[in-house]
Amino acid sequence: MIELISDAIADRSARGIAAAVGRLVSTGELAPGTRLPTVRDFARELGVSPTTVSEAWRSLSRAGAIRTRGRSGTFVTEAVAARPGWRYSQLGSPAAGVERDLSTGVPDHDLLPDLTDALRRVGDGRLTTSYLDAPVLPRLEEVLRSRWPFPPARITVVDGALDALDRVIGVTVRFGDHVVVENPAFPPLLDLLQAVGATVTGVPVDDEGPLPDALREVLGEVPAVALFLQPRAHNPTGASLSSVRALGLAAVLDDFPDVLVVEDDHAGDIATAAPISLGAHLPSRTVHVASFSKSHGPDLRLAAIGGPAEVVAAVADRRLLGPGWSSRLLQAVLAGLLTDPVAAARVAAARQAYGERRRRLLAALHHRGVRASAADGINLWMAVDDQQIAMVALAARGIAVAPGEPFCVTPLAGDHVRVTAGLVAGGYDDLADALAAAAFLTSRGSGTRAAPHPRGWR
């Protein structure tokens, strides 16, 4: 048993031990029910400290791969441990009869550019001559590079922002690795990290992004391999990185050279904030994801990944064993949209419309004493006395919103819900009345009170 495990370990750090044992469990070489060596015996065999093995065992236990039974020892789980429900699924589907579904976080279809002319310009569509053609249409790559917030060593195109995050995680994060994310964070990102057995730590954010002092504290405590963040139109709070904050975060990361930065610019061209990126300061360590779903159409299913060649190449190479490439027909459509003045004007009009919708709903809520944030993007993050009571009260009035809990790595100071403000094209006062009434409902009744906007979403 010890020989089997030790032969599989190339990296004798806690992370390397956890990853190797995790692979043996997933392949069945360590069968369910197998009793593992004691920490002391295994540490002696590997020539490492018992603390190192204990940390590896803790990572495996958190991921559900092994289970300790007190003095009886530590065993490979009899079956895959039931994981908590995916956070994404907890956002839920609205109950029947809901008239205003503001839970989705999707763009307004009526504000998307018309694809008709772009599809016509593609012509006969003979853009691919071989399975071995480059994964990115040359014309699109040229356009993407001209728009990128820093000079990327390499660019590839995948099937949307979540596909990008999934693939970047797949080539950079191993079982038991520590990663840092914003708190609150986008629930599907947390699901993807959970799926690979990563240990996730959150750092609070304010109106300018993650707090540098909090990031330094976390990185000083855990051997993180990556920091995941949303540089603008943060989902759910709407925060965007300022140039000063980006510089401060880069200064912190200078002291932790092994941490990769992964940026999810999910809002793209509908964001009003400038495209600030840590890649301007740390180009060799920053992977930037640019999505076009909210700005140009979810059904285009396209996002670009740009950054260090070793990471982007690993993503592109791995895709050769699956889809190979994203449709070059759709890439041609996107290239046409990005260079068409009419489409650009349409996207600019959408950006202005979303901004106006956020401002009007936010002003109406603030007037009613509700604490909420919606600086950019299509979402509004609203404080409530009790999440569940607020959602039930709103559902009774035909309004669906998303619960705040799935967004939280660790609990914040109070409950929240997320409202897709980008879908609110009118009736602001009536909606604000309903949201405010729900925000102040508790199990003991209701009331109204104003509270200052918190600097950090803790």
C-alpha positions as CSV (number, residue, x, y, z in Angstrom):
1,M,0.0,0.0,0.0
2,I,2.7,2.5,1.0
3,E,4.8,1.5,-2.0
4,L,1.8,2.0,-4.4
5,I,1.1,5.5,-3.1
6,S,4.7,6.6,-2.8
7,D,5.5,5.5,-6.4
8,A,2.7,7.7,-7.6
9,I,4.0,10.8,-5.9
10,A,6.3,13.1,-7.8
11,D,5.8,16.2,-5.7
12,R,6.1,15.5,-2.0
13,S,4.4,18.7,-0.8
14,A,1.0,18.4,0.8
15,R,-0.6,19.5,-2.4
16,G,1.4,16.9,-4.5
17,I,0.6,14.1,-2.1
18,A,-3.2,14.9,-2.1
19,A,-3.2,15.1,-5.9
20,A,-1.5,11.8,-6.3
21,V,-3.7,10.0,-3.8
22,G,-6.7,11.6,-5.3
23,R,-5.8,10.3,-8.7
24,L,-5.3,6.8,-7.3
25,V,-8.8,7.0,-5.7
26,S,-10.4,8.2,-8.9
27,T,-8.8,5.5,-11.1
28,G,-9.8,2.8,-8.6
29,E,-6.2,1.7,-7.8
30,L,-7.1,2.6,-4.2
31,A,-10.4,0.8,-3.9
32,P,-13.3,2.0,-1.8
33,G,-12.9,0.8,1.8
34,T,-9.1,0.6,1.6
35,R,-7.4,1.6,4.8
36,L,-4.7,4.2,4.3
37,P,-1.3,4.1,6.1
38,T,-1.1,6.1,9.3
39,V,0.2,9.6,9.0
40,R,3.3,8.8,10.9
41,D,4.1,5.7,8.9
42,F,3.5,7.4,5.6
43,A,5.5,10.5,6.6
44,R,8.4,8.2,7.6
45,E,8.3,6.4,4.2
46,L,8.2,9.6,2.2
47,G,10.8,11.4,4.3
48,V,8.4,14.3,5.0
49,S,7.0,15.7,8.2
50,P,3.7,14.3,9.7
51,T,2.3,17.8,9.3
52,T,2.7,17.6,5.5
53,V,0.8,14.3,5.3
54,S,-1.9,15.5,7.7
55,E,-2.5,18.6,5.5
56,A,-2.8,16.3,2.5
57,W,-5.2,14.0,4.3
58,R,-7.3,17.1,5.3
59,S,-7.6,18.2,1.7
60,L,-8.6,14.7,0.6
61,S,-11.2,14.5,3.4
62,R,-12.7,17.9,2.5
63,A,-13.1,16.7,-1.0
64,G,-14.8,13.5,0.1
65,A,-12.2,11.1,-1.2
66,I,-11.2,9.7,2.2
67,R,-12.9,9.5,5.6
68,T,-11.4,9.2,9.1
69,R,-13.1,6.8,11.6
70,G,-11.3,7.9,14.8
71,R,-9.0,5.2,16.1
72,S,-10.0,2.8,13.4
73,G,-8.0,4.7,10.9
74,T,-8.5,6.6,7.6
75,F,-10.2,4.9,4.7
76,V,-11.0,5.5,1.0
77,T,-14.7,6.4,1.0
78,E,-17.0,3.5,0.2
79,A,-18.7,5.6,-2.5
80,V,-18.2,9.1,-3.9
81,A,-19.3,11.3,-1.0
82,A,-22.4,13.3,-1.8
83,R,-21.2,16.8,-2.6
84,P,-23.3,19.8,-1.6
85,G,-25.7,20.8,-4.3
86,W,-24.2,22.9,-7.0
87,R,-24.5,26.5,-6.2
88,Y,-25.6,27.3,-9.7
89,S,-28.7,25.0,-9.2
90,Q,-29.5,26.8,-6.0
91,L,-30.2,30.0,-8.0
92,G,-33.2,27.9,-9.0
93,S,-36.0,28.3,-11.5
94,P,-38.9,30.6,-10.6
95,A,-42.2,29.1,-9.5
96,A,-45.0,29.0,-12.0
97,G,-47.0,32.2,-12.2
98,V,-44.0,34.5,-11.7
99,E,-44.6,37.5,-13.9
100,R,-41.2,39.2,-13.6
101,D,-38.2,36.9,-13.6
102,L,-35.3,39.0,-12.3
103,S,-33.3,36.0,-11.1
104,T,-31.6,35.0,-14.3
105,G,-28.6,37.4,-14.8
106,V,-29.1,37.3,-18.6
107,P,-29.1,40.2,-21.0
108,D,-32.2,41.8,-22.5
109,H,-32.6,40.1,-25.9
110,D,-34.1,43.2,-27.4
111,L,-30.8,45.1,-26.7
112,L,-28.6,42.6,-28.6
113,P,-27.3,43.5,-32.1
114,D,-29.0,42.0,-35.1
115,L,-27.0,39.1,-36.6
116,T,-28.7,39.1,-40.0
117,D,-26.1,41.2,-41.9
118,A,-23.1,39.5,-40.1
119,L,-24.5,36.1,-41.1
120,R,-24.9,37.2,-44.7
121,R,-21.4,38.5,-44.8
122,V,-20.0,35.1,-43.9
123,G,-20.9,33.9,-47.4
124,D,-20.7,30.2,-48.2
125,G,-19.0,29.6,-44.9
126,R,-16.0,27.5,-46.2
127,L,-13.7,28.7,-43.5
128,T,-12.3,25.3,-42.4
129,T,-10.2,23.2,-44.7
130,S,-8.8,20.8,-42.1
131,Y,-9.2,19.5,-38.5
132,L,-5.6,20.9,-38.0
133,D,-6.5,24.5,-38.9
134,A,-5.6,27.1,-36.2
135,P,-8.3,27.2,-33.5
136,V,-8.8,31.0,-34.0
137,L,-9.9,32.6,-37.2
138,P,-7.0,34.9,-38.2
139,R,-9.3,37.9,-38.8
140,L,-10.9,37.4,-35.4
141,E,-7.5,37.1,-33.6
142,E,-6.4,40.3,-35.2
143,V,-9.5,42.1,-33.9
144,L,-9.1,40.5,-30.4
145,R,-5.5,41.5,-30.1
146,S,-6.3,45.1,-30.9
147,R,-8.9,45.1,-28.1
148,W,-7.0,43.2,-25.4
149,P,-6.1,45.1,-22.2
150,F,-2.5,44.0,-22.4
151,P,-0.3,42.3,-25.0
152,P,-1.1,38.5,-24.6
153,A,1.5,35.9,-25.6
154,R,-1.3,33.8,-27.1
155,I,-5.0,33.8,-27.7
156,T,-7.5,31.1,-28.2
157,V,-11.3,31.0,-28.5
158,V,-13.7,28.7,-26.6
159,D,-17.4,28.2,-26.1
160,G,-18.3,31.0,-23.7
161,A,-16.9,32.4,-20.4
162,L,-17.8,29.4,-18.3
163,D,-16.2,27.0,-20.8
164,A,-13.1,29.3,-20.6
165,L,-13.0,29.1,-16.8
166,D,-13.6,25.4,-16.8
167,R,-10.7,24.8,-19.2
168,V,-8.3,27.2,-17.5
169,I,-9.0,25.5,-14.2
170,G,-8.5,22.1,-15.8
171,V,-4.9,22.9,-16.8
172,T,-3.9,25.0,-13.8
173,V,-5.7,23.7,-10.7
174,R,-5.1,20.3,-9.2
175,F,-6.9,18.3,-6.6
176,G,-6.2,19.9,-3.2
177,D,-4.8,23.2,-4.5
178,H,-5.6,26.4,-2.7
179,V,-7.2,29.1,-4.8
180,V,-8.4,32.6,-3.9
181,V,-11.6,34.2,-5.2
182,E,-13.7,37.3,-4.4
183,N,-16.3,37.1,-1.7
184,P,-19.0,37.2,-3.0
185,A,-18.2,35.3,-6.2
186,F,-20.0,33.9,-9.2
187,P,-21.6,30.6,-8.1
188,P,-20.7,28.5,-11.2
189,L,-17.0,29.4,-10.7
190,L,-17.2,28.1,-7.1
191,D,-18.9,24.9,-8.6
192,L,-16.1,24.4,-11.1
193,L,-13.5,24.8,-8.3
194,Q,-15.4,22.4,-6.1
195,A,-15.6,19.9,-9.0
196,V,-11.8,19.6,-9.2
197,G,-11.3,19.4,-5.4
198,A,-9.8,22.8,-4.9
199,T,-9.7,24.5,-1.5
200,V,-11.3,28.0,-1.9
201,T,-10.7,31.1,0.2
202,G,-12.5,34.3,-0.4
203,V,-11.4,37.9,0.0
204,P,-13.9,40.8,0.5
205,V,-14.5,43.3,-2.2
206,D,-15.6,46.9,-2.2
207,D,-16.5,49.3,-5.0
208,E,-13.0,49.0,-6.5
209,G,-12.6,45.3,-6.3
210,P,-10.8,42.9,-4.0
211,L,-9.1,44.5,-0.9
212,P,-5.3,44.4,-1.2
213,D,-4.7,44.0,2.5
214,A,-7.1,41.1,2.8
215,L,-5.5,39.5,-0.2
216,R,-2.0,39.8,1.3
217,E,-3.3,38.3,4.5
218,V,-4.9,35.3,2.7
219,L,-1.8,34.7,0.5
220,G,0.4,34.8,3.6
221,E,-1.6,32.0,5.2
222,V,-2.3,29.6,2.3
223,P,-0.1,28.4,-0.6
224,A,-2.5,29.6,-3.3
225,V,-1.9,28.7,-6.9
226,A,-4.4,31.1,-8.4
227,L,-6.5,34.2,-7.9
228,F,-9.8,34.4,-9.7
229,L,-11.5,37.8,-10.1
230,Q,-13.9,39.8,-12.2
231,P,-12.2,43.0,-13.3
232,R,-15.4,44.9,-14.1
233,A,-19.2,44.6,-13.6
234,H,-18.5,42.2,-10.8
235,N,-21.4,39.7,-10.5
236,P,-23.2,40.2,-8.2
237,T,-22.1,43.6,-6.8
238,G,-21.4,45.5,-10.0
239,A,-17.9,46.6,-8.7
240,S,-15.1,47.3,-11.2
241,L,-11.3,47.5,-10.7
242,S,-9.9,51.0,-10.6
243,S,-6.4,51.6,-11.9
244,V,-5.2,52.4,-8.4
245,R,-6.7,49.2,-7.0
246,A,-5.2,47.1,-9.9
247,L,-1.8,48.6,-9.0
248,G,-2.3,47.8,-5.4
249,L,-3.2,44.2,-6.1
250,A,-0.3,43.8,-8.4
251,A,2.0,45.1,-5.7
252,V,0.7,42.4,-3.3
253,L,1.1,39.7,-6.0
254,D,4.7,40.7,-6.6
255,D,5.5,39.1,-3.3
256,F,3.7,35.8,-4.3
257,P,5.2,35.0,-7.7
258,D,3.6,31.5,-7.9
259,V,0.1,32.8,-8.0
260,L,-1.6,32.9,-11.4
261,V,-4.3,35.6,-12.0
262,V,-7.4,34.6,-13.9
263,E,-9.7,37.4,-14.9
264,D,-13.3,36.9,-16.0
265,D,-14.5,39.9,-18.0
266,H,-18.0,38.5,-18.4
267,A,-19.8,41.7,-19.2
268,G,-17.5,42.7,-22.0
269,D,-18.7,45.6,-24.2
270,I,-21.9,46.4,-22.1
271,A,-19.7,47.4,-19.1
272,T,-19.3,51.1,-18.6
273,A,-16.0,50.8,-16.7
274,A,-12.7,50.9,-18.5
275,P,-11.1,47.4,-19.2
276,I,-8.6,47.5,-16.4
277,S,-6.5,44.4,-16.1
278,L,-3.7,43.1,-13.8
279,G,-2.1,41.9,-17.0
280,A,-0.9,45.5,-17.6
281,H,1.3,44.9,-14.5
282,L,1.7,41.1,-14.5
283,P,1.4,40.0,-18.2
284,S,3.3,36.8,-17.8
285,R,1.0,35.7,-14.9
286,T,-2.4,36.9,-16.0
287,V,-5.0,34.9,-18.0
288,H,-7.8,37.2,-19.2
289,V,-11.2,35.9,-20.4
290,A,-13.2,38.1,-22.7
291,S,-16.9,37.1,-23.2
292,F,-19.2,38.3,-25.9
293,S,-22.4,36.6,-24.7
294,K,-24.0,39.6,-22.9
295,S,-22.9,42.1,-25.5
296,H,-23.4,40.3,-28.8
297,G,-25.5,37.3,-28.1
298,P,-25.5,34.2,-25.8
299,D,-26.1,31.9,-28.7
300,L,-22.8,32.8,-30.3
301,R,-21.2,30.7,-27.5
302,L,-17.9,32.5,-27.8
303,A,-15.3,33.8,-25.4
304,A,-11.6,34.4,-25.9
305,I,-8.7,33.5,-23.6
306,G,-5.5,35.4,-23.7
307,G,-2.3,35.4,-21.6
308,P,0.8,33.3,-20.9
309,A,1.5,30.9,-23.8
310,E,2.0,27.9,-21.6
311,V,-1.5,28.2,-20.2
312,V,-3.4,29.1,-23.3
313,A,-1.5,26.5,-25.3
314,A,-2.4,23.9,-22.8
315,V,-6.1,24.8,-23.1
316,A,-5.9,24.7,-26.9
317,D,-4.1,21.4,-26.9
318,R,-6.6,19.8,-24.5
319,R,-9.5,20.9,-26.7
320,L,-8.0,18.9,-29.6
321,L,-9.1,15.8,-27.7
322,G,-12.7,17.1,-27.6
323,P,-14.4,19.7,-29.7
324,G,-11.1,20.8,-31.3
325,W,-12.2,24.3,-32.0
326,S,-15.1,26.7,-31.7
327,S,-17.1,27.1,-34.9
328,R,-15.2,29.3,-37.3
329,L,-18.6,30.3,-38.8
330,L,-19.5,31.8,-35.5
331,Q,-16.1,33.3,-35.1
332,A,-16.6,35.0,-38.5
333,V,-19.9,36.4,-37.4
334,L,-18.3,37.8,-34.2
335,A,-15.4,39.3,-36.2
336,G,-18.0,41.0,-38.4
337,L,-20.0,42.3,-35.4
338,L,-16.8,43.7,-33.7
339,T,-15.8,45.6,-36.9
340,D,-19.3,46.8,-38.0
341,P,-20.1,50.4,-37.1
342,V,-23.9,49.6,-37.0
343,A,-23.4,46.7,-34.6
344,A,-21.0,48.8,-32.5
345,A,-23.6,51.5,-32.2
346,R,-26.2,49.0,-31.2
347,V,-23.9,47.7,-28.4
348,A,-23.2,51.2,-27.3
349,A,-26.9,51.9,-27.1
350,A,-27.4,48.7,-25.0
351,R,-24.6,49.8,-22.7
352,Q,-26.3,53.2,-22.2
353,A,-29.7,51.5,-21.7
354,Y,-28.4,49.2,-19.0
355,G,-26.7,52.1,-17.2
356,E,-29.9,54.0,-17.2
357,R,-31.9,51.0,-15.9
358,R,-29.4,50.4,-13.1
359,R,-29.4,54.1,-12.1
360,R,-33.1,54.4,-12.0
361,L,-33.8,51.3,-10.0
362,L,-30.9,52.0,-7.6
363,A,-32.0,55.6,-7.0
364,A,-35.6,54.4,-6.3
365,L,-34.3,51.8,-3.8
366,H,-31.9,54.2,-2.0
367,H,-34.8,56.7,-1.7
368,R,-36.6,53.9,0.2
369,G,-33.7,53.3,2.5
370,V,-32.6,50.0,0.9
371,R,-28.8,49.3,0.7
372,A,-27.9,48.1,-2.8
373,S,-25.1,48.2,-5.2
374,A,-25.3,48.3,-9.1
375,A,-22.3,50.3,-10.4
376,D,-22.0,48.4,-13.7
377,G,-23.3,45.4,-15.7
378,I,-26.8,44.1,-15.5
379,N,-27.1,43.0,-11.9
380,L,-28.1,44.7,-8.6
381,W,-27.0,43.4,-5.2
382,M,-29.5,44.2,-2.5
383,A,-29.3,43.8,1.3
384,V,-32.3,42.2,2.9
385,D,-33.1,41.3,6.5
386,D,-33.9,37.7,5.7
387,Q,-33.1,36.2,2.3
388,Q,-35.7,33.4,2.3
389,I,-38.5,35.6,3.6
390,A,-37.7,38.3,1.1
391,M,-37.8,35.8,-1.8
392,V,-41.1,34.3,-0.7
393,A,-42.6,37.8,-0.3
394,L,-41.5,38.8,-3.7
395,A,-42.7,35.5,-5.3
396,A,-46.1,36.2,-3.8
397,R,-46.1,39.4,-5.8
398,G,-45.0,37.7,-9.0
399,I,-41.3,38.7,-8.8
400,A,-38.4,36.3,-8.8
401,V,-34.9,37.2,-7.7
402,A,-31.8,35.1,-7.0
403,P,-30.8,34.2,-3.5
404,G,-27.5,35.7,-2.3
405,E,-26.2,32.7,-0.3
406,P,-24.9,30.8,-3.3
407,F,-22.6,33.7,-4.2
408,C,-20.9,33.7,-0.7
409,V,-17.7,31.8,-0.1
410,T,-18.2,32.5,3.6
411,P,-21.2,34.3,5.0
412,L,-21.3,38.1,4.7
413,A,-22.4,40.4,7.4
414,G,-26.1,40.2,6.3
415,D,-28.4,38.5,3.8
416,H,-28.6,39.7,0.1
417,V,-30.5,38.9,-3.1
418,R,-29.4,39.5,-6.6
419,V,-31.8,41.4,-9.0
420,T,-31.2,41.4,-12.8
421,A,-31.7,45.2,-13.1
422,G,-30.8,45.0,-16.8
423,L,-34.2,43.4,-17.5
424,V,-36.1,46.3,-15.8
425,A,-37.2,48.7,-18.6
426,G,-40.0,50.5,-16.6
427,G,-42.2,50.5,-13.5
428,Y,-39.2,51.4,-11.3
429,D,-41.2,52.9,-8.4
430,D,-43.6,50.0,-8.2
431,L,-40.8,47.5,-8.3
432,A,-38.8,49.5,-5.8
433,D,-41.8,49.5,-3.5
434,A,-42.0,45.7,-3.7
435,L,-38.3,45.2,-3.3
436,A,-38.1,47.5,-0.3
437,A,-41.0,45.9,1.4
438,A,-39.4,42.5,1.0
439,A,-36.0,43.8,2.1
440,F,-37.2,44.8,5.5
441,L,-39.4,41.8,6.3
442,T,-38.3,39.6,9.1
443,S,-39.9,36.8,11.0
444,R,-40.9,39.4,13.6
445,G,-42.6,41.8,11.2
446,S,-41.4,44.6,9.1
447,G,-39.9,48.1,9.3
448,T,-37.9,50.6,7.4
449,R,-34.5,51.9,8.1
450,A,-31.6,53.4,6.2
451,A,-28.1,52.2,6.6
452,P,-24.8,53.3,5.2
453,H,-23.3,51.6,2.2
454,P,-20.6,49.2,3.5
455,R,-17.1,49.7,2.1
456,G,-16.4,45.9,2.0
457,W,-19.0,43.2,1.2
458,R,-18.0,41.1,4.2
